[in-house]
């Protein structure tokens, strides 16, 4: 993990926190792209940002392996 963190320009502890989703941490859109590239697509952007990947990267909708677009949360009080 240290080598990957180094290639990404982040600290290993931060990478570990992201992997554990500690305190709801999510990687930035740019870091998601870097992680996908540095892991040869073993870690996918949509897995890192499951709630909003389709808004950030609409060009990935319908791509091989892409998950379904998440349903919007029910509005409060509706």
Buried (B, 14 or more C-beta within 10 A) or exposed (E): EEEBBEEBEBEBEBBEBBBEEEEEEBBEBEBBBBBBEBEEEEBBBBBBBEEEBBEBBEEBBEEEEBEEEEEEEEEEEE
